[in-house]
Amino acid sequence: MDSIRINTAQNIDIEYEIAGLGERIAARCVDIAGFAILFIVFWILTIIASFSFSGTAAMVILIFYLVIFAFYDLVCELTMNGQTFGKKIMKIKVVSLDGTQPTFGQYLIRWLFRMIDFGFPFGWGVVALVSVAFTKNHQRLGDLLAKTTLIKTMPRTQLNQVAFNFSLPENYEPQFKEVMHLNDRDVELIHEVLTGYYQTGNADLIYAMAAKIKAHLFVSIPPGMNELQFLETVLKDYNYVTSGINV
């Protein structure tokens, strides 16, 4: 499965799977279904307006619908962190190829080339289907020109797949009960840092992550414990606290 690495604010590379053709089609179908429902509502309103008010009112309603239809993708992706409602349901989003948040210009290019990717003269989406199916990063034409792609919003390594390799004794006593304030994402990042350290020996990430966790939990590292041991202890405590055992 193709993937892309995204560097987090903690200078940690997290690997995400690139969204495939199926996810993109499903997301588009959800958006189209929403437009179909909205079209029915606007059509009914247009008919009511034509009989109750005037043809001008009906025309205003129709134009309003067409504006929503035309600018839906651009506005949603700009305001919803690279997602439309369909993409949000399918848990995919638009990112730059370097893993950063796309700029307004990139979103605009994707939107402008929708006419070629999905427009009538070009086969109602055939260009987009062929491009996504055969390009390395599953990009439609608009993505290729904007240097963007779609990723699955869940990282490839899920928290429940992480092996922390810590065996806790039955009489284990957690040292930092404040770990209850951590979330799954925090713990996953700690694990990624430790894994990177075990593989590369780069201690800088250990110091940076330890500082972040100390500030987040409002705790201090006890005497005799270094930053590496602190992070390992935090993972042990988190495993203990979330294992269903009352502490």
Secondary structure, DSSP 4 states (H G I P E B T S, - for coil): --EEEEE-TTS-EEEEEEP-HHHHHHHHHHHHHHHHHHHHHHHHHHHHHHHHS-HHHHHHHHHHHHHHHHHHHHHHHHHTTS--HHHHHHTEEEEETTSSPPPHHHHHHHHHTHHHHH-GGGTTTHHHHHHHHHSTT---HHHHHHTEEEEEEEESS-GGG-----PPPTT---S-GGGGG--HHHHHHHHHHHHHHHHH--HHHHHHHHHHHHHHHT--PPTT--HHHHHHHHHHHHHHHTTT---
